[in-house]
Amino acid sequence: MKKIALGNSDLQVGEISLGCMRMSELSTKDAAHVIENAMEAGVDLFDHADIYGKGKSEEVFADAIGMNDDMRERMKIQTKCGIRKGFFDFSKEHILESVEASLRRLKTDYVDSLLLHRPDTLMEPEEVAEAFATLKESGKVRYFGVSNQNPMQMELLRKYLNDDLIVNQMQLSLVHTPMIDSGFNVNMQNDSAVVRDSSVLEYCRLNDITIQAWSPFQHGMIEGPFIGNDAFPKVNAKLQELAEEKGVTDSAIAIAWILRHPANIQPVVGSMNPKRLNDIAKASDIELTRQEWYELYRAAGNDLP
């Protein structure tokens, strides 16, 4: 699998990562198979969050691999914090407590990257900066990022940080493309012209922040997959056509579409099915043409001006 750098850091990772939200549902044995298979396929960044399975996903992950120094050096581990029951919390106290709890569950001394999970409008950036500095100085977190934030939210935070943000995790799939749509419809009066995210795609490219695409097979927010869904006949027909032509699955083509973008976007794939993940990983070897990329974009229901 091809490698990319996360932001301007020295973290070199496979261009597809594995989201571990559903790992809490697996047995230790099955989780071990998922992780070992992923690493054999070149997937070496594992994305966690303190809320996944109420912490159980991190526990199952650590138990499955029999966490030790050798195994830890072979992978990159990312986790997220800031979502609590009924509210968001970027307080220094919560960030530090959350990281300590994640490290205990993951049975490791450090995580490679920590992301703030959802924007907290009550955030005091000086307090976040203090928490990040404490975690960096103690060696418990190597790099920092955010999730679901727009450029001005990141600018506010960056004003106080000593370290660069290297990641912004955002929802992106073939049928969820608002960060792309507005760039095609500048100064127009249609719905696609509405800038919903303050041009986050261009901002992240300008500032060397890697966008990680979550839910790359989903439509809506968590409404389900669009692949194989009769509600999306045109895009599925095009995916199948290209999949047969290139000898891969339709899911691999959907990921290859994301990888084709020059922003070096990293999809976060949440499949706990080893065979499906192997099929998806083949997307790293697929280079869609410009014409194929646009054909898929239009088949997903998007009109070009």
C-alpha positions as CSV (number, residue, x, y, z in Angstrom):
1,M,0.0,0.0,0.0
2,K,1.2,3.5,-0.8
3,K,2.3,5.6,2.2
4,I,1.4,9.2,3.0
5,A,2.6,11.6,5.7
6,L,0.1,12.9,8.2
7,G,0.2,16.7,7.8
8,N,3.8,17.9,8.1
9,S,4.7,15.3,10.7
10,D,7.1,12.4,10.5
11,L,4.2,9.9,10.7
12,Q,4.3,7.8,7.5
13,V,1.2,5.7,7.3
14,G,-0.7,3.6,4.8
15,E,-3.0,5.8,2.8
16,I,-6.1,3.9,4.1
17,S,-6.7,3.6,7.8
18,L,-8.9,1.4,9.9
19,G,-11.6,2.9,12.1
20,C,-12.1,0.8,15.2
21,M,-15.5,2.0,16.3
22,R,-17.1,-1.4,15.9
23,M,-14.3,-3.4,17.4
24,S,-16.1,-3.6,20.7
25,E,-18.5,-6.0,19.1
26,L,-15.8,-8.6,18.3
27,S,-14.3,-11.3,20.3
28,T,-10.6,-11.0,21.1
29,K,-9.8,-13.7,18.6
30,D,-11.8,-12.1,15.8
31,A,-10.3,-8.7,16.6
32,A,-6.8,-10.1,16.4
33,H,-7.6,-11.5,12.9
34,V,-8.9,-8.1,11.8
35,I,-5.8,-6.3,13.0
36,E,-3.3,-8.8,11.7
37,N,-5.0,-8.9,8.3
38,A,-5.1,-5.1,8.2
39,M,-1.4,-4.8,8.8
40,E,-0.6,-7.4,6.2
41,A,-2.6,-5.3,3.7
42,G,-0.5,-2.2,4.6
43,V,-3.1,-0.6,6.9
44,D,-1.1,0.5,9.9
45,L,-3.0,3.5,11.4
46,F,-5.8,2.5,13.8
47,D,-8.3,5.1,14.6
48,H,-10.0,5.1,18.0
49,A,-12.1,7.3,20.2
50,D,-12.8,7.3,23.9
51,I,-16.5,6.9,23.2
52,Y,-16.3,3.9,20.8
53,G,-18.0,1.1,22.7
54,K,-17.8,3.3,25.8
55,G,-14.1,2.5,25.8
56,K,-14.4,-1.2,25.1
57,S,-13.1,-0.8,21.5
58,E,-9.8,0.3,22.8
59,E,-9.7,-2.5,25.4
60,V,-10.5,-5.2,22.8
61,F,-7.9,-3.8,20.5
62,A,-5.1,-3.9,23.1
63,D,-6.1,-7.4,24.3
64,A,-6.3,-8.7,20.7
65,I,-2.8,-7.8,19.8
66,G,-1.3,-8.6,23.2
67,M,0.1,-5.1,23.3
68,N,3.9,-5.1,23.7
69,D,6.8,-2.8,22.6
70,D,7.4,-4.7,19.4
71,M,3.8,-4.6,18.3
72,R,3.5,-0.9,19.3
73,E,6.4,0.1,17.1
74,R,4.8,-1.6,14.1
75,M,1.6,0.5,14.1
76,K,0.3,4.0,14.6
77,I,-2.5,4.6,17.1
78,Q,-4.9,7.6,17.0
79,T,-7.6,8.4,19.4
80,K,-10.2,11.1,20.0
81,C,-11.8,12.9,22.9
82,G,-14.3,15.6,23.7
83,I,-17.7,14.0,23.3
84,R,-19.5,13.4,26.6
85,K,-23.1,12.3,27.2
86,G,-25.2,15.2,26.1
87,F,-22.4,17.7,25.6
88,F,-18.9,18.4,24.3
89,D,-16.0,19.1,26.5
90,F,-12.6,20.6,25.5
91,S,-11.6,21.5,29.1
92,K,-8.1,20.8,30.1
93,E,-9.3,18.5,32.9
94,H,-11.3,16.3,30.5
95,I,-8.7,16.1,27.8
96,L,-6.1,15.0,30.3
97,E,-8.4,12.5,32.0
98,S,-9.6,11.1,28.6
99,V,-6.1,10.5,27.4
100,E,-5.0,8.8,30.6
101,A,-8.1,6.5,30.3
102,S,-7.4,5.7,26.7
103,L,-3.8,4.9,27.4
104,R,-4.8,2.5,30.2
105,R,-7.3,0.8,27.9
106,L,-4.9,0.6,25.0
107,K,-2.1,-0.6,27.3
108,T,0.4,1.8,25.8
109,D,2.5,4.8,27.1
110,Y,1.6,7.0,24.2
111,V,-0.7,7.6,21.2
112,D,0.7,8.9,17.9
113,S,-2.1,11.4,17.4
114,L,-5.0,12.8,19.5
115,L,-7.9,14.5,17.8
116,L,-10.6,16.7,19.3
117,H,-13.8,14.9,18.3
118,R,-16.5,17.5,17.8
119,P,-16.3,21.3,18.1
120,D,-17.0,22.6,21.5
121,T,-18.3,26.2,21.3
122,L,-17.4,26.7,25.0
123,M,-13.8,25.9,24.2
124,E,-11.2,28.1,25.8
125,P,-8.2,27.7,23.4
126,E,-5.6,28.6,26.0
127,E,-6.9,25.7,28.1
128,V,-6.7,23.3,25.2
129,A,-3.1,24.5,24.5
130,E,-2.1,23.9,28.1
131,A,-3.5,20.3,27.9
132,F,-1.7,19.6,24.6
133,A,1.6,21.0,26.0
134,T,1.3,18.8,29.1
135,L,0.6,15.7,26.9
136,K,3.4,16.5,24.5
137,E,6.0,17.2,27.2
138,S,5.1,14.0,29.0
139,G,5.5,12.0,25.8
140,K,1.9,10.7,26.0
141,V,0.8,12.3,22.7
142,R,3.1,12.8,19.7
143,Y,0.9,14.9,17.5
144,F,-2.5,16.7,17.6
145,G,-5.5,17.2,15.3
146,V,-9.2,17.9,15.2
147,S,-12.3,16.4,13.8
148,N,-15.3,18.1,12.1
149,Q,-13.9,21.6,12.4
150,N,-14.0,24.5,10.0
151,P,-11.1,26.8,9.2
152,M,-11.9,29.5,11.7
153,Q,-12.3,27.0,14.5
154,M,-8.8,25.7,13.6
155,E,-7.4,29.2,13.3
156,L,-8.7,30.1,16.8
157,L,-7.0,27.0,18.2
158,R,-3.8,27.3,16.3
159,K,-3.3,30.8,17.6
160,Y,-2.5,29.4,21.1
161,L,-0.8,26.0,20.2
162,N,2.9,25.4,20.1
163,D,2.4,22.5,17.7
164,D,0.8,22.3,14.3
165,L,-2.5,20.5,13.8
166,I,-1.8,17.6,11.4
167,V,-5.3,16.1,10.9
168,N,-8.9,17.1,10.4
169,Q,-11.3,14.2,10.3
170,M,-14.3,15.1,8.1
171,Q,-17.2,13.2,6.6
172,L,-16.7,12.5,2.9
173,S,-18.0,9.9,0.5
174,L,-19.1,9.8,-3.1
175,V,-22.6,10.8,-2.0
176,H,-21.6,13.3,0.7
177,T,-19.4,15.9,-1.0
178,P,-20.3,19.4,0.3
179,M,-16.6,20.3,0.7
180,I,-16.1,19.7,-3.0
181,D,-19.5,20.9,-4.4
182,S,-19.1,24.5,-3.4
183,G,-15.8,24.8,-5.2
184,F,-17.5,24.0,-8.5
185,N,-20.3,26.5,-8.0
186,V,-18.6,29.7,-7.1
187,N,-20.9,32.8,-7.2
188,M,-23.9,30.8,-8.3
189,Q,-27.4,30.7,-6.8
190,N,-28.0,27.0,-6.6
191,D,-27.9,24.9,-3.4
192,S,-24.5,23.5,-4.2
193,A,-23.0,27.0,-4.1
194,V,-23.6,27.3,-0.4
195,V,-20.3,27.1,1.4
196,R,-21.1,25.0,4.5
197,D,-17.6,24.5,5.8
198,S,-15.7,27.8,5.1
199,S,-13.7,26.1,2.3
200,V,-12.2,23.5,4.7
201,L,-10.7,21.5,1.8
202,E,-8.6,24.3,0.5
203,Y,-7.7,25.5,4.0
204,C,-6.3,22.1,4.9
205,R,-4.4,21.9,1.7
206,L,-2.9,25.3,2.3
207,N,-1.9,24.4,5.8
208,D,-0.6,20.9,5.3
209,I,-3.4,19.3,7.4
210,T,-4.5,15.8,6.3
211,I,-8.2,15.3,5.8
212,Q,-9.3,11.9,7.0
213,A,-12.5,10.9,5.4
214,W,-14.9,9.2,7.8
215,S,-17.9,7.2,6.7
216,P,-16.6,6.8,3.1
217,F,-19.4,4.3,2.2
218,Q,-22.3,6.1,4.0
219,H,-25.1,8.4,2.9
220,G,-26.6,10.9,5.2
221,M,-24.8,11.0,8.6
222,I,-25.3,7.4,9.8
223,E,-28.2,6.3,7.5
224,G,-26.4,3.4,6.0
225,P,-24.2,2.4,3.0
226,F,-25.0,3.7,-0.5
227,I,-23.1,0.9,-2.1
228,G,-25.6,-1.8,-3.3
229,N,-28.4,0.5,-2.2
230,D,-31.3,0.7,-4.7
231,A,-31.8,4.3,-3.8
232,F,-28.5,5.2,-5.6
233,P,-28.8,3.3,-9.0
234,K,-26.7,5.6,-11.1
235,V,-23.6,5.7,-8.9
236,N,-23.8,2.0,-8.2
237,A,-24.0,1.2,-11.9
238,K,-20.9,3.3,-12.6
239,L,-19.1,1.8,-9.6
240,Q,-19.8,-1.7,-10.9
241,E,-18.8,-0.8,-14.4
242,L,-15.4,0.5,-13.3
243,A,-15.0,-2.4,-10.8
244,E,-15.4,-5.0,-13.5
245,E,-13.1,-3.1,-15.8
246,K,-10.3,-2.8,-13.2
247,G,-10.8,-6.2,-11.6
248,V,-11.7,-4.9,-8.1
249,T,-14.8,-4.4,-6.0
250,D,-17.2,-1.5,-6.1
251,S,-16.1,-0.6,-2.6
252,A,-12.5,-0.3,-3.8
253,I,-13.5,2.0,-6.6
254,A,-15.4,4.2,-4.0
255,I,-12.2,4.5,-2.0
256,A,-10.1,5.0,-5.1
257,W,-12.3,8.0,-5.9
258,I,-11.3,9.6,-2.6
259,L,-7.7,8.7,-3.0
260,R,-7.6,10.3,-6.5
261,H,-8.0,13.8,-5.1
262,P,-4.7,15.6,-4.9
263,A,-5.3,16.7,-1.3
264,N,-4.0,13.2,-0.2
265,I,-7.2,12.5,1.7
266,Q,-6.9,9.4,4.0
267,P,-10.1,7.3,4.1
268,V,-11.0,5.8,7.5
269,V,-12.6,2.5,6.7
270,G,-14.6,0.9,9.5
271,S,-15.0,-2.7,8.2
272,M,-14.4,-5.5,10.6
273,N,-14.6,-8.0,7.8
274,P,-11.0,-9.1,6.8
275,K,-11.9,-10.1,3.3
276,R,-13.8,-6.9,2.6
277,L,-10.9,-4.9,4.0
278,N,-8.5,-6.7,1.7
279,D,-10.7,-5.9,-1.2
280,I,-10.9,-2.3,-0.2
281,A,-7.1,-2.0,0.3
282,K,-6.7,-2.7,-3.4
283,A,-7.9,0.8,-4.0
284,S,-4.3,1.9,-3.3
285,D,-3.3,0.3,-6.6
286,I,-6.1,1.9,-8.6
287,E,-5.4,5.2,-10.4
288,L,-8.7,6.6,-11.7
289,T,-8.4,9.0,-14.7
290,R,-9.7,12.5,-14.4
291,Q,-12.6,11.5,-16.6
292,E,-13.5,8.5,-14.5
293,W,-13.4,10.7,-11.3
294,Y,-15.8,13.2,-12.8
295,E,-18.1,10.4,-14.2
296,L,-18.5,9.0,-10.7
297,Y,-19.1,12.5,-9.2
298,R,-21.9,13.1,-11.7
299,A,-23.3,9.6,-11.3
300,A,-23.7,10.4,-7.6
301,G,-26.2,13.1,-8.5
302,N,-24.0,16.2,-8.9
303,D,-24.4,18.6,-11.8
304,L,-21.4,20.5,-13.1
305,P,-22.1,24.2,-13.9
